[in-house]
């Protein structure tokens, strides 16, 4: 669109300009010396020097044709193109021919002036020789020498008067142009379009290369070398686009589990666990985990959600359940798991539990595995959340305990942080199956009231 606007603007501006015509007289420099004595380099240098003379105020000022701009160019064959441009075709043709004539006359007058100076110098030397000759007797050696020198000077003067100088030969006089050289709206529009496209591509390339953020899911896939599992549309409202995107995520996650979770409550491939983890502190892992769990439940799969983010739990708000009892109570006191039904969904939720100091130290791989093993018999799909990967060591503990990991990236995620977080997951041996690109608005504000959470997070 930008390129089209630029092209249209160029066309409009070009169309408003008045017509400009150009006429050119082609002049060849004929060296006074034998042409065979000048090589291509010398001939080019000669033409260039005469082009400078043609640009001088002595020449251009003498043309004296109003409404005509003069210019000259040279090539390596001794050719001068003497041009005139202006609004009237007849005027520019006359100005170009006049330009060539004035230049030719300037060459002739300069040559005559140089010739006269040489002859005058020789005549001065000859006069001095005659005076000195009168001081010596005839036949003396001095008289003979002066007589010979005088003869040489007289011969040099005769040669100087007849020596051929450089000339300007008109080989193609200017004619009245039949069409203007400008404006050319179509040409200008095409050139502007090409320039805008090139500039746009360059800006896009350097923006992508220099930006520290991910602007699109394609950039994430290319930079992190991960498959895109779903591109979640922006906006907090429940829309068909959002529902379809989460459904695609559910299918892709299920396909990544070889054998897949059993349909209708636990048959077939058995229970599977997946961690939804963000690669930055702002990427919305909890909302997407809640939507994924709801999507599993909506498809007829018995689904559970586990909030292992003991630092800043959010899954309870997304699913509309209480913060406690939850995982911390089981880890701290060994109490049985107490799952809560999510609002408006068949998802059973194990919230994080009460916030206590040092709770994260309780979350070891063995303890989490024991919790998940208790859930496996009753649920085919278990969706887990944890703190952002770079923010807490326990995220790696969770990632290496579950069957697969889905990472969440959004426009706030820096490339550097994403690479570091993904390297940590890969080095730990976590099975990262792909990424979700959240377009930035599925994340809820931290101050959203819990009572409203079901309406904001509902997807199925």
C-alpha positions as CSV (number, residue, x, y, z in Angstrom):
1,X,0.0,0.0,0.0
2,X,2.8,2.4,0.9
3,X,4.5,1.8,-2.5
4,X,1.2,2.4,-4.4
5,X,0.7,5.7,-2.5
6,X,4.2,6.8,-3.3
7,X,3.8,5.9,-7.0
8,X,0.4,7.7,-7.2
9,X,2.0,10.8,-5.5
10,X,4.9,10.7,-8.0
11,X,2.5,10.4,-10.9
12,X,0.4,13.3,-9.6
13,X,3.4,15.6,-9.0
14,X,5.0,14.7,-12.3
15,X,1.8,15.5,-14.2
16,X,1.6,19.0,-12.7
17,X,5.0,20.0,-14.1
18,X,5.3,21.9,-17.3
19,X,6.8,20.4,-20.4
20,X,10.6,20.5,-20.7
21,X,12.3,20.0,-24.1
22,X,15.9,19.2,-24.9
23,X,18.0,19.8,-28.0
24,X,21.6,18.6,-28.5
25,X,24.3,19.6,-31.0
26,X,27.0,17.0,-31.4
27,X,30.5,18.5,-31.8
28,X,33.7,16.6,-32.5
29,X,37.1,17.9,-31.4
30,X,39.6,17.7,-34.2
31,X,43.1,17.9,-32.8
32,X,45.6,20.2,-34.5
33,X,48.2,17.5,-34.2
34,X,47.8,14.2,-36.2
35,X,44.9,12.2,-34.9
36,X,47.0,9.1,-35.0
37,X,49.4,10.7,-32.4
38,X,46.7,10.8,-29.8
39,X,45.7,7.6,-28.0
40,X,42.2,7.0,-26.5
41,X,43.2,8.3,-23.1
42,X,44.7,11.5,-24.5
43,X,41.7,12.1,-26.7
44,X,39.3,11.6,-23.7
45,X,41.4,14.0,-21.7
46,X,41.3,16.6,-24.5
47,X,37.5,16.3,-24.8
48,X,37.2,16.6,-21.0
49,X,39.3,19.8,-20.9
50,X,37.2,21.4,-23.7
51,X,34.0,20.4,-22.0
52,X,35.2,22.4,-19.0
53,X,35.9,25.3,-21.4
54,X,32.3,25.0,-22.7
55,X,30.9,25.2,-19.2
56,X,32.8,28.5,-18.5
57,X,31.0,31.7,-18.1
58,X,32.8,33.1,-21.1
59,X,31.1,30.6,-23.4
60,X,27.7,30.2,-21.7
61,X,27.3,33.9,-21.1
62,X,27.9,34.6,-24.7
63,X,25.1,32.3,-25.9
64,X,22.5,34.8,-24.5
65,X,19.3,32.8,-25.3
66,X,16.7,33.3,-22.6
67,X,14.7,30.4,-21.1
68,X,17.3,27.9,-22.0
69,X,19.6,26.0,-19.6
70,X,22.9,24.8,-21.1
71,X,24.9,21.7,-20.4
72,X,27.7,19.7,-22.0
73,X,29.0,16.1,-21.7
74,X,32.0,14.4,-23.3
75,X,32.9,10.8,-24.2
76,X,36.2,9.0,-24.8
77,X,36.1,9.5,-28.6
78,X,36.4,13.3,-28.4
79,X,32.7,14.0,-28.8
80,X,30.9,16.9,-27.0
81,X,27.2,16.8,-26.6
82,X,26.1,20.4,-26.2
83,X,22.6,20.6,-25.0
84,X,19.9,23.1,-24.1
85,X,16.7,22.5,-22.2
86,X,13.7,24.7,-21.7
87,X,9.9,25.0,-22.1
88,X,10.0,26.0,-25.8
89,X,11.3,23.4,-28.4
90,X,12.3,26.0,-31.0
91,X,14.2,28.1,-28.4
92,X,16.2,25.1,-27.1
93,X,17.1,24.1,-30.6
94,X,18.4,27.6,-31.4
95,X,20.2,27.8,-28.0
96,X,22.0,24.5,-28.6
97,X,23.2,25.5,-32.1
98,X,24.2,28.9,-30.7
99,X,26.0,27.2,-27.9
100,X,28.1,25.1,-30.4
101,X,28.8,28.2,-32.5
102,X,30.0,30.3,-29.6
103,X,32.2,27.4,-28.4
104,X,33.7,26.9,-31.8
105,X,34.5,30.6,-32.1
106,X,36.0,30.6,-28.6
107,X,38.4,27.8,-29.7
108,X,39.3,29.8,-32.8
109,X,39.9,33.1,-30.9
110,X,42.0,31.3,-28.3
111,X,44.0,29.6,-31.0
112,X,44.6,32.9,-32.8
113,X,45.6,34.5,-29.5
114,X,48.1,31.7,-28.8
115,X,49.5,31.9,-32.4
116,X,49.9,35.7,-32.2
117,X,51.7,35.4,-28.9
118,X,54.2,32.9,-30.4
119,X,54.8,35.0,-33.5
120,X,55.3,38.1,-31.4
121,X,57.9,36.3,-29.2
122,X,59.8,35.1,-32.3
123,X,59.7,38.5,-33.9
124,X,61.1,40.0,-30.7
125,X,64.0,37.5,-30.8
126,X,64.5,38.2,-34.5
127,X,64.7,42.0,-33.9
128,X,67.3,41.5,-31.2
129,X,69.3,39.2,-33.6
130,X,69.3,41.9,-36.3
131,X,70.5,44.6,-34.0
132,X,73.4,42.4,-32.8
133,X,74.2,41.4,-36.4
134,X,74.8,45.1,-37.2
135,X,77.6,45.1,-34.6
136,X,79.7,42.5,-36.5
137,X,81.5,42.7,-39.9
138,X,80.3,40.6,-42.7
139,X,81.9,37.2,-43.0
140,X,83.0,37.0,-39.3
141,X,82.0,33.9,-37.4
142,X,79.7,35.9,-35.2
143,X,78.0,37.3,-38.2
144,X,77.5,33.9,-39.8
145,X,76.0,32.5,-36.5
146,X,73.6,35.4,-36.1
147,X,72.5,35.1,-39.8
148,X,71.8,31.4,-39.3
149,X,69.8,32.0,-36.1
150,X,67.8,34.8,-37.8
151,X,66.9,32.5,-40.6
152,X,65.7,29.8,-38.1
153,X,63.6,32.4,-36.3
154,X,62.0,33.6,-39.5
155,X,61.2,30.0,-40.4
156,X,59.7,29.4,-36.9
157,X,57.5,32.5,-37.3
158,X,56.2,31.3,-40.7
159,X,55.4,27.8,-39.2
160,X,53.6,29.3,-36.2
161,X,51.4,31.4,-38.5
162,X,50.4,28.3,-40.6
163,X,50.2,25.7,-37.8
164,X,46.8,24.0,-37.5
165,X,45.1,24.4,-34.1
166,X,42.4,22.3,-32.4
167,X,39.0,22.8,-34.0
168,X,35.4,22.1,-33.0
169,X,33.5,20.4,-35.9
170,X,29.7,20.3,-35.8
171,X,28.7,16.8,-37.0
172,X,25.0,16.9,-35.9
173,X,23.3,20.3,-35.4
174,X,20.3,20.4,-33.0
175,X,16.9,20.0,-34.4
176,X,13.5,21.1,-32.9
177,X,12.5,18.3,-30.6
178,X,9.1,16.8,-31.2
179,X,8.3,15.7,-27.7
180,X,9.3,16.8,-24.2
181,X,11.9,14.9,-22.1
182,X,9.7,15.6,-19.0
183,X,7.4,15.2,-17.3
184,X,6.9,11.5,-17.8
185,X,4.3,10.6,-15.2
186,X,4.2,6.9,-16.1
187,X,8.0,6.5,-16.0
188,X,8.2,8.5,-12.7
189,X,5.4,6.5,-11.1
190,X,7.1,3.2,-12.1
191,X,10.5,4.4,-10.8
192,X,8.9,5.6,-7.6
193,X,7.0,2.3,-7.2
194,X,10.3,0.4,-7.6
195,X,12.1,2.7,-5.2
196,X,9.4,2.4,-2.6
197,X,9.3,-1.4,-2.9
198,X,13.1,-1.6,-2.5
199,X,13.0,0.8,0.4
200,X,10.2,-1.1,2.0
201,X,12.0,-4.4,1.7
202,X,15.2,-2.9,3.0
203,X,13.4,-1.4,6.0
204,X,11.6,-4.7,6.7
205,X,14.9,-6.6,6.4
206,X,16.9,-4.4,8.7
207,X,14.0,-4.0,11.1
208,X,13.9,-7.8,11.4
209,X,17.6,-8.1,11.6
210,X,18.1,-5.4,14.2
211,X,15.0,-5.7,16.2
212,X,15.2,-7.6,19.5
213,X,11.6,-8.6,19.4
214,X,9.5,-11.0,17.4
215,X,7.0,-9.3,15.2
216,X,5.4,-12.4,13.7
217,X,5.1,-16.1,14.3
218,X,7.2,-16.7,11.1
219,X,10.1,-14.9,12.7
220,X,9.9,-17.1,15.8
221,X,9.8,-20.3,13.8
222,X,12.8,-19.2,11.8
223,X,14.8,-17.9,14.7
224,X,14.1,-20.7,17.2
225,X,13.8,-23.5,14.7
226,X,10.5,-24.7,16.2
227,X,7.2,-25.6,14.6
228,X,4.2,-23.3,15.1
229,X,1.5,-25.1,17.0
230,X,-1.0,-22.3,17.0
231,X,-1.2,-18.5,16.4
232,X,-3.7,-17.2,19.0
233,X,-5.5,-14.1,17.8
234,X,-5.4,-11.0,19.9
235,X,-8.3,-9.9,22.1
236,X,-9.8,-11.2,25.3
237,X,-13.2,-11.8,23.9
238,X,-14.4,-15.3,23.1
239,X,-14.3,-15.4,19.2
240,X,-14.6,-18.1,16.6
241,X,-11.0,-17.3,15.5
242,X,-9.7,-17.8,19.1
243,X,-11.7,-21.0,19.5
244,X,-10.4,-22.4,16.2
245,X,-6.8,-21.5,17.1
246,X,-7.0,-23.2,20.5
247,X,-8.6,-26.2,18.8
248,X,-5.6,-26.4,16.4
249,X,-3.3,-26.2,19.4
250,X,-5.1,-29.1,21.1
251,X,-4.9,-31.2,17.9
252,X,-1.2,-30.4,17.4
253,X,-0.3,-31.2,21.0
254,X,-2.2,-34.4,20.9
255,X,-0.5,-35.4,17.7
256,X,2.9,-34.7,19.3
257,X,2.0,-37.4,21.9
258,X,2.7,-40.7,20.1
259,X,-0.3,-42.8,20.7
260,X,-2.2,-39.6,21.9
261,X,-4.5,-39.4,24.9
262,X,-7.4,-41.7,24.8
263,X,-10.7,-40.3,23.7
264,X,-13.7,-40.3,26.1
265,X,-11.8,-40.6,29.3
266,X,-8.6,-42.5,29.2
267,X,-8.6,-45.3,26.8
268,X,-6.2,-45.8,23.9
269,X,-2.9,-44.1,24.3
270,X,-3.1,-43.5,28.0
271,X,-2.5,-40.3,30.0
272,X,-0.2,-37.6,28.7
273,X,1.2,-34.4,30.4
274,X,2.2,-31.2,28.8
275,X,3.8,-28.1,30.2
276,X,2.8,-24.7,28.8
277,X,5.7,-22.4,29.6
278,X,6.5,-18.8,28.6
279,X,9.9,-17.8,27.3
280,X,9.5,-14.3,28.8
281,X,8.0,-12.9,31.9
282,X,5.1,-11.3,30.0
283,X,4.1,-14.1,27.6
284,X,0.7,-15.4,28.7
285,X,1.4,-19.0,29.6
286,X,-1.5,-19.4,32.2
287,X,-4.3,-18.1,29.9
288,X,-3.2,-20.4,27.1
289,X,-2.8,-23.4,29.4
290,X,-6.3,-22.8,30.7
291,X,-7.7,-22.6,27.1
292,X,-5.8,-25.7,26.1
293,X,-7.2,-27.7,29.1
294,X,-10.8,-26.4,28.3
295,X,-10.3,-27.5,24.6
296,X,-9.3,-31.0,25.7
297,X,-12.3,-31.2,27.9
298,X,-14.6,-29.9,25.2
299,X,-13.4,-32.6,22.8
300,X,-14.5,-35.3,25.3
301,X,-11.1,-36.0,26.9
302,X,-10.9,-36.1,30.6
303,X,-8.6,-33.2,31.3
304,X,-6.9,-31.8,34.4
305,X,-4.9,-28.6,34.9
306,X,-2.0,-28.3,37.4
307,X,-0.6,-24.9,38.5
308,X,3.1,-25.5,39.3
309,X,3.8,-21.8,39.4
310,X,4.3,-21.5,43.1
311,X,5.8,-18.0,42.8
312,X,3.0,-16.2,41.0
313,X,0.1,-18.5,40.5
314,X,-2.5,-17.5,37.9
315,X,-4.2,-20.6,36.7
316,X,-6.8,-20.5,39.4
317,X,-8.0,-17.1,38.1
318,X,-8.1,-18.3,34.6
319,X,-10.2,-21.3,35.4
320,X,-12.3,-19.6,38.1
321,X,-11.3,-21.7,41.1
322,X,-9.9,-20.9,44.6
323,X,-6.1,-20.6,45.1
324,X,-6.2,-23.2,47.9
325,X,-6.2,-26.0,48.7
326,X,-3.7,-27.0,46.1
327,X,-0.3,-28.4,45.1
328,X,1.6,-26.7,48.0
329,X,-0.6,-28.3,50.6
330,X,0.2,-31.8,49.1
331,X,3.9,-31.1,48.9
332,X,4.2,-29.5,52.3
333,X,1.8,-31.7,54.4
334,X,1.3,-34.8,52.3
335,X,-2.4,-34.3,52.1
336,X,-4.4,-36.0,49.4
337,X,-4.8,-34.1,46.1
338,X,-7.9,-31.8,46.1
339,X,-9.0,-30.9,42.6
340,X,-11.6,-28.2,41.9
341,X,-13.9,-28.2,38.9
342,X,-13.3,-25.2,36.6
343,X,-16.1,-22.8,36.0
344,X,-18.2,-23.6,33.0
345,X,-15.9,-26.5,32.0
346,X,-15.2,-30.2,32.8
347,X,-11.6,-29.4,33.6
348,X,-10.5,-30.5,37.1
349,X,-8.0,-28.1,38.5
350,X,-5.1,-28.6,41.0
351,X,-4.4,-25.0,42.0
352,X,-1.1,-23.8,43.4
353,X,-2.2,-23.7,47.0
354,X,-1.4,-21.2,49.7
355,X,1.6,-19.0,49.3
356,X,4.3,-19.9,51.8
357,X,7.9,-19.0,52.0
358,X,10.2,-21.6,50.5
359,X,7.4,-23.4,48.7
360,X,9.4,-23.6,45.5
361,X,12.1,-25.7,47.3
362,X,9.4,-28.4,47.7
363,X,8.9,-28.8,44.0
364,X,11.4,-31.6,43.1
365,X,11.2,-33.8,40.1
366,X,10.4,-36.8,42.2
367,X,7.6,-35.1,44.1
368,X,6.0,-33.6,41.0
369,X,6.2,-37.0,39.2
370,X,4.4,-38.6,42.2
371,X,1.6,-36.0,41.9
372,X,1.3,-36.5,38.2
373,X,1.2,-40.3,38.6
374,X,-1.7,-39.9,41.0
375,X,-3.6,-38.0,38.3
376,X,-2.8,-40.2,35.4
377,X,-5.3,-43.0,36.0
378,X,-8.2,-40.5,36.0
379,X,-7.2,-38.1,33.3
380,X,-6.0,-38.5,29.7
381,X,-4.6,-35.0,29.3
382,X,-2.9,-33.1,32.1
383,X,-1.9,-29.5,31.4
384,X,0.7,-28.0,33.7
385,X,1.9,-24.4,34.1
386,X,5.1,-23.1,35.7
387,X,7.0,-19.8,36.1
388,X,8.7,-18.3,33.0
389,X,11.7,-20.5,32.0
390,X,14.4,-17.9,32.8
391,X,12.7,-16.7,36.0
392,X,12.8,-19.8,38.1
393,X,14.9,-23.0,38.2
394,X,11.8,-25.1,39.0
395,X,10.5,-24.5,35.5
396,X,13.3,-26.8,34.3
397,X,12.3,-29.3,36.9
398,X,8.7,-29.3,35.6
399,X,9.8,-29.3,32.0
400,X,11.9,-32.5,32.5
401,X,9.1,-34.3,34.4
402,X,6.2,-33.9,31.9
403,X,5.9,-35.7,28.6
404,X,6.2,-32.6,26.4
405,X,6.7,-28.8,26.5
406,X,4.9,-26.1,24.6
407,X,6.6,-22.7,24.8
408,X,4.6,-19.4,24.5
409,X,6.1,-16.4,22.7
410,X,4.6,-13.0,22.1
411,X,5.6,-9.6,20.7
412,X,7.2,-8.7,24.1
413,X,9.6,-11.6,24.0
414,X,13.1,-10.6,23.3
415,X,15.1,-12.8,20.8
416,X,18.0,-13.1,23.3
417,X,15.8,-14.3,26.2
418,X,13.9,-16.7,24.0
419,X,17.1,-18.3,22.7
420,X,18.5,-18.5,26.3
421,X,15.3,-20.1,27.6
422,X,15.1,-22.5,24.8
423,X,18.7,-23.5,25.2
424,X,18.1,-24.2,28.9
425,X,15.2,-26.4,28.0
426,X,17.0,-28.3,25.3
427,X,20.1,-28.8,27.5
428,X,18.0,-30.2,30.3
429,X,16.5,-32.8,28.0
430,X,13.0,-31.4,27.9
431,X,10.9,-32.5,25.0
432,X,9.9,-29.2,23.4
433,X,7.3,-29.9,20.7
434,X,6.7,-26.4,19.4
435,X,5.5,-22.9,20.2
436,X,2.4,-20.8,20.5
437,X,2.5,-17.3,19.2
438,X,0.2,-15.1,21.4
439,X,-0.6,-11.9,19.6
440,X,-0.4,-9.9,22.8
441,X,-3.9,-9.5,24.2
442,X,-4.8,-12.9,25.6
443,X,-2.9,-12.1,28.8
444,X,-5.0,-10.8,31.6
445,X,-4.1,-8.0,33.8
446,X,-2.8,-9.0,37.2
447,X,-5.6,-7.0,38.9
448,X,-8.5,-8.8,37.1
449,X,-11.2,-9.9,39.5
450,X,-11.3,-13.7,40.1
451,X,-15.1,-13.7,39.7
452,X,-14.7,-12.5,36.1
453,X,-12.0,-14.9,35.1
454,X,-14.2,-17.6,33.6
455,X,-15.7,-15.2,31.1
456,X,-12.3,-13.9,30.0
457,X,-10.7,-17.3,29.7
458,X,-13.6,-19.4,28.2
459,X,-12.7,-20.8,24.8
460,X,-14.7,-23.9,24.2
